[in-house]
Amino acid sequence: MKNLFQIHGMKRLIALVLTFAIVQLLISANIINDYLQATMVTMFVNIILAVSLNLITGFTGQFSLGHAGFMSIGAYTCALITLRLSTTFGFVLGVFSGAAAAALIGFLVGLPTLRLRGDYLAIATLGMSEIIRITFLNLKITNGAAGLNGIPQFVNWIWLFIFTVGTIWMISNFLKSSHGRACISIREDEIAAEAMGINTTKYKVMAFVIGAFFAGIAGALYASYFYFLKPDLFGFLKSIDILVIVVLGGMGSISGSILAAILLALISTYLQAFPEIRMILYSLMLIIIMIFRPQGLMGSKEVSFTIFRKIGKGFNFKKGRV
């Protein structure tokens, strides 16, 4: 069994290295141009946001609409630091400072609000997100409604790959731990989890803080690539966009969140050619997908190498029959 895990781990590592090398070569050859790189950054930022929200909503069962608020904290914190310390060290400091600030706010907000459930929790987290947005709108240091301009660009494919893979790896390992299992038990039956001695408030706050931390990282990456920030970028609709990715991919599936973020980014990019009816087509596609696949693309399942092995066996079987 141990050797089996080592083999799977080696396969994942090889797949990651190949993915990194291929994309880096395509960028170097200018096959992936600036426009496609911007799309790729948006895609990977959305992956981080969706995976971290899935931890809160999909795996722990807490309906949160405040993820855009945590993203804005990470974005503004990183932007303010890099504007004053325009070095690689300043960027790294900005990313982790933004993530830490988002996690701290997540803790302070989560401790009282996570005693609520369902729609009440959603309203409370939405209110929290709007408070954060209005605060940034009225602060002089953030330049109010005019926003921040000229933010140094440090994010490239290397940083994007490191932070995205790191996020997925850390959240996956958290879910496999006893703490992650406790969070999943809360989603399944909170009353039964309490009866078994699980401190449900503690684990709900823990999931909320971890989700906020990685949302802060996503915001910092966004700020360090797109040069410009304003509070309107992190409104109610941004939280809904992230939630749509989670629901479309499958509540309780990290693979689903990744696939949904990639799919929606590709659809949105393709529909740029139809600006007049872009949002109508986009919404219609989402409706069709949810009608025929209400549990999401992956449901609660994960993609693994066993799927490719089964596909290969099926292909060999058909080939033998021919």
C-alpha positions as CSV (number, residue, x, y, z in Angstrom):
1,M,0.0,0.0,0.0
2,K,2.8,2.4,0.9
3,N,4.5,1.7,-2.5
4,L,1.2,2.3,-4.2
5,F,0.9,5.8,-2.6
6,Q,4.5,6.5,-3.6
7,I,3.8,5.5,-7.2
8,H,0.7,7.8,-7.4
9,G,2.7,10.6,-5.8
10,M,5.5,10.2,-8.4
11,K,2.9,10.3,-11.2
12,R,1.4,13.5,-9.9
13,L,4.8,15.1,-9.6
14,I,5.7,14.1,-13.1
15,A,2.4,15.4,-14.4
16,L,2.9,18.8,-12.6
17,V,6.5,19.1,-13.9
18,L,5.4,18.4,-17.5
19,T,2.5,20.8,-17.2
20,F,4.8,23.6,-15.9
21,A,7.4,22.9,-18.6
22,I,5.0,22.8,-21.5
23,V,3.2,26.1,-20.5
24,Q,6.6,27.8,-19.9
25,L,7.7,26.8,-23.4
26,L,4.5,28.0,-24.9
27,I,4.9,31.4,-23.1
28,S,8.6,31.6,-24.2
29,A,7.6,30.9,-27.8
30,N,4.8,33.6,-27.5
31,I,2.2,31.0,-28.5
32,I,0.5,32.0,-25.2
33,N,0.4,35.8,-25.8
34,D,-0.4,38.6,-23.3
35,Y,-4.1,38.2,-23.8
36,L,-4.0,34.5,-23.2
37,Q,-1.8,35.0,-20.2
38,A,-4.3,37.4,-18.7
39,T,-7.0,34.8,-19.2
40,M,-4.8,32.2,-17.6
41,V,-4.2,34.4,-14.6
42,T,-7.9,34.9,-14.2
43,M,-8.5,31.2,-14.5
44,F,-5.9,30.3,-11.9
45,V,-7.1,33.0,-9.5
46,N,-10.6,31.6,-9.8
47,I,-9.3,28.1,-9.1
48,I,-7.7,29.3,-5.8
49,L,-11.0,31.1,-4.9
50,A,-13.2,28.2,-5.8
51,V,-11.1,25.6,-4.0
52,S,-11.0,27.7,-0.9
53,L,-14.7,28.5,-0.9
54,N,-15.4,24.8,-1.5
55,L,-13.7,24.0,1.7
56,I,-16.2,26.3,3.5
57,T,-19.3,25.6,1.5
58,G,-18.8,22.2,-0.1
59,F,-16.9,20.3,2.5
60,T,-18.0,22.0,5.8
61,G,-21.5,22.9,4.7
62,Q,-21.4,26.6,5.6
63,F,-23.2,28.8,3.0
64,S,-20.8,31.8,2.7
65,L,-21.2,34.8,0.4
66,G,-18.3,36.8,1.7
67,H,-15.4,35.4,-0.3
68,A,-15.0,38.6,-2.4
69,G,-14.4,40.5,0.8
70,F,-11.5,38.3,1.8
71,M,-10.1,38.5,-1.7
72,S,-10.2,42.4,-1.5
73,I,-8.3,42.4,1.7
74,G,-5.5,40.3,0.2
75,A,-5.5,42.4,-3.0
76,Y,-5.3,45.8,-1.2
77,T,-2.8,44.7,1.4
78,C,-0.4,43.3,-1.2
79,A,-0.9,46.3,-3.5
80,L,-0.1,48.8,-0.7
81,I,3.0,46.9,0.3
82,T,4.4,46.4,-3.3
83,L,3.7,50.1,-4.1
84,R,6.1,51.0,-1.2
85,L,8.5,48.0,-1.5
86,S,8.8,47.2,-5.2
87,T,11.0,44.1,-4.9
88,T,10.4,40.4,-5.1
89,F,10.7,40.3,-1.3
90,G,8.1,43.0,-1.1
91,F,5.8,40.9,-3.4
92,V,6.2,37.8,-1.3
93,L,5.7,39.8,1.9
94,G,2.6,41.4,0.4
95,V,1.1,38.1,-0.6
96,F,1.4,36.5,2.8
97,S,0.6,39.7,4.7
98,G,-2.6,39.9,2.6
99,A,-3.4,36.3,3.3
100,A,-2.8,36.7,7.0
101,A,-4.9,39.9,7.2
102,A,-7.8,38.1,5.4
103,A,-7.4,35.1,7.8
104,L,-7.5,37.4,10.8
105,I,-10.7,39.2,9.6
106,G,-12.1,35.7,8.8
107,F,-11.5,34.7,12.4
108,L,-13.0,37.8,13.9
109,V,-16.0,37.6,11.7
110,G,-16.4,33.9,11.7
111,L,-16.4,33.4,15.5
112,P,-19.7,35.1,16.0
113,T,-21.4,34.5,12.6
114,L,-20.7,30.8,12.3
115,R,-23.1,30.1,15.1
116,L,-25.7,30.9,12.5
117,R,-26.8,28.4,9.8
118,G,-28.1,28.3,6.2
119,D,-29.6,31.5,4.8
120,Y,-28.8,33.5,8.0
121,L,-25.1,32.7,7.7
122,A,-25.2,33.7,4.0
123,I,-26.8,37.1,4.8
124,A,-24.3,37.7,7.6
125,T,-21.2,36.9,5.4
126,L,-22.7,39.0,2.6
127,G,-23.0,41.9,5.0
128,M,-19.4,41.4,6.1
129,S,-18.2,41.5,2.5
130,E,-20.1,44.8,1.9
131,I,-18.7,46.3,5.0
132,I,-15.2,45.5,3.8
133,R,-15.9,47.0,0.4
134,I,-17.4,50.2,1.8
135,T,-14.4,50.5,4.1
136,F,-12.0,50.4,1.2
137,L,-14.3,52.8,-0.7
138,N,-13.8,55.4,2.1
139,L,-10.2,55.0,3.1
140,K,-7.7,57.6,1.9
141,I,-4.8,55.1,1.9
142,T,-6.7,53.0,-0.8
143,N,-7.5,56.1,-2.8
144,G,-11.3,55.6,-2.3
145,A,-13.5,55.1,-5.4
146,A,-10.6,56.1,-7.7
147,G,-8.7,53.0,-6.8
148,L,-5.0,52.2,-6.9
149,N,-3.0,52.6,-10.1
150,G,0.4,51.5,-11.2
151,I,0.7,48.4,-8.9
152,P,4.0,46.7,-9.7
153,Q,3.5,43.5,-11.7
154,F,5.3,40.5,-10.2
155,V,3.0,37.7,-11.0
156,N,4.2,35.4,-13.8
157,W,3.6,31.8,-14.7
158,I,6.1,30.6,-12.0
159,W,4.4,32.4,-9.1
160,L,1.0,31.5,-10.4
161,F,1.8,27.9,-10.7
162,I,3.5,27.7,-7.2
163,F,0.6,29.4,-5.4
164,T,-2.1,27.5,-7.2
165,V,-0.6,24.1,-6.8
166,G,0.3,25.0,-3.2
167,T,-3.3,25.9,-2.4
168,I,-4.7,22.7,-3.9
169,W,-2.1,20.6,-2.2
170,M,-2.6,22.2,1.3
171,I,-6.4,22.1,1.2
172,S,-6.4,18.5,-0.1
173,N,-4.1,17.4,2.7
174,F,-6.2,19.3,5.3
175,L,-9.3,17.4,4.1
176,K,-7.5,14.1,4.5
177,S,-6.5,14.9,8.1
178,S,-8.6,14.4,11.2
179,H,-9.5,18.1,11.2
180,G,-10.8,17.8,7.6
181,R,-12.8,14.7,8.4
182,A,-14.4,16.7,11.3
183,C,-15.4,19.4,8.9
184,I,-17.0,16.9,6.5
185,S,-18.9,15.3,9.4
186,I,-20.3,18.8,10.2
187,R,-21.6,19.0,6.7
188,E,-23.2,15.6,6.8
189,D,-24.9,16.0,10.2
190,E,-23.9,18.8,12.6
191,I,-26.1,17.5,15.5
192,A,-24.6,14.0,15.2
193,A,-21.1,15.5,15.0
194,E,-21.7,17.4,18.2
195,A,-23.0,14.3,19.9
196,M,-19.7,12.5,19.0
197,G,-17.8,15.2,20.8
198,I,-16.7,17.3,17.8
199,N,-16.4,21.0,18.6
200,T,-18.4,22.2,15.6
201,T,-17.9,25.9,16.2
202,K,-14.1,25.4,16.3
203,Y,-14.0,23.4,13.1
204,K,-16.3,25.8,11.2
205,V,-14.2,28.7,12.2
206,M,-11.0,26.8,11.3
207,A,-12.4,26.1,7.8
208,F,-13.6,29.7,7.5
209,V,-10.1,31.0,8.4
210,I,-8.3,28.7,6.0
211,G,-10.7,29.6,3.2
212,A,-10.2,33.3,3.9
213,F,-6.4,32.9,4.0
214,F,-6.3,31.4,0.5
215,A,-8.8,33.9,-0.8
216,G,-6.4,36.6,0.4
217,I,-3.6,34.9,-1.7
218,A,-5.9,34.9,-4.8
219,G,-6.6,38.6,-4.3
220,A,-2.9,39.4,-3.9
221,L,-2.1,37.5,-7.2
222,Y,-4.8,39.4,-8.9
223,A,-3.5,42.8,-7.7
224,S,0.1,42.0,-8.7
225,Y,-0.9,41.2,-12.3
226,F,-3.6,43.6,-13.3
227,Y,-2.0,46.8,-12.1
228,F,-5.3,48.4,-11.0
229,L,-7.7,48.0,-8.1
230,K,-11.0,49.6,-7.2
231,P,-13.6,48.5,-4.5
232,D,-16.3,47.8,-7.2
233,L,-14.3,44.8,-8.4
234,F,-15.1,43.0,-5.2
235,G,-18.8,43.5,-4.9
236,F,-21.7,41.0,-4.4
237,L,-21.5,39.7,-8.0
238,K,-17.9,38.6,-7.5
239,S,-18.9,36.4,-4.5
240,I,-21.7,35.0,-6.7
241,D,-19.2,34.2,-9.5
242,I,-17.1,32.2,-7.2
243,L,-20.1,30.4,-5.8
244,V,-21.2,29.5,-9.3
245,I,-17.9,27.9,-10.0
246,V,-18.2,25.8,-6.8
247,V,-21.7,24.7,-7.5
248,L,-21.0,24.0,-11.2
249,G,-18.0,21.9,-10.4
250,G,-19.6,20.0,-7.6
251,M,-20.0,20.7,-3.9
252,G,-17.4,18.7,-2.1
253,S,-15.1,18.1,-5.1
254,I,-11.7,19.9,-5.5
255,S,-11.3,18.5,-9.0
256,G,-14.8,19.8,-9.9
257,S,-13.8,23.3,-8.8
258,I,-10.7,23.2,-10.9
259,L,-12.6,21.9,-14.0
260,A,-15.4,24.4,-13.6
261,A,-13.0,27.4,-13.2
262,I,-11.2,26.3,-16.4
263,L,-14.4,25.7,-18.3
264,L,-16.1,29.0,-17.4
265,A,-12.9,30.9,-18.2
266,L,-12.7,29.2,-21.7
267,I,-16.4,29.9,-22.3
268,S,-16.1,33.5,-21.3
269,T,-13.1,34.0,-23.5
270,Y,-14.8,32.4,-26.5
271,L,-17.9,34.5,-26.0
272,Q,-15.8,37.7,-26.2
273,A,-16.5,37.6,-29.9
274,F,-20.3,38.1,-29.2
275,P,-20.3,41.1,-26.8
276,E,-24.0,41.9,-27.4
277,I,-25.3,38.5,-26.3
278,R,-22.3,37.3,-24.3
279,M,-24.0,37.3,-20.9
280,I,-27.2,35.7,-22.3
281,L,-25.3,32.8,-23.8
282,Y,-23.1,32.5,-20.7
283,S,-26.2,32.3,-18.5
284,L,-28.0,30.0,-20.9
285,M,-25.1,27.5,-20.8
286,L,-25.0,27.5,-17.0
287,I,-28.8,26.8,-16.9
288,I,-28.5,23.9,-19.4
289,I,-25.6,22.4,-17.5
290,M,-27.4,22.6,-14.2
291,I,-30.6,21.2,-15.6
292,F,-28.9,18.1,-17.0
293,R,-26.2,17.9,-14.2
294,P,-27.7,19.4,-11.0
295,Q,-25.0,17.8,-8.8
296,G,-22.3,19.6,-10.7
297,L,-19.7,18.3,-13.2
298,M,-18.0,16.0,-10.7
299,G,-20.6,15.7,-7.9
300,S,-18.5,14.8,-4.9
301,K,-16.0,12.7,-6.8
302,E,-12.3,13.5,-7.5
303,V,-10.2,12.9,-10.7
304,S,-7.4,10.4,-10.2
305,F,-5.1,8.3,-12.3
306,T,-7.4,5.3,-11.9
307,I,-9.8,7.0,-14.3
308,F,-7.2,7.0,-17.1
309,R,-6.3,3.4,-16.2
310,K,-10.0,2.4,-16.6
311,I,-10.2,4.4,-19.9
312,G,-7.1,2.6,-21.2
313,K,-8.5,-0.8,-20.2
314,G,-11.8,0.0,-22.0
315,F,-9.9,1.0,-25.1
316,N,-7.8,-2.2,-25.1
317,F,-10.9,-4.3,-24.6
318,K,-12.6,-2.6,-27.6
319,K,-9.5,-3.0,-29.7
320,G,-9.4,-6.7,-28.9
321,R,-12.9,-7.1,-30.0
322,V,-12.2,-5.4,-33.3
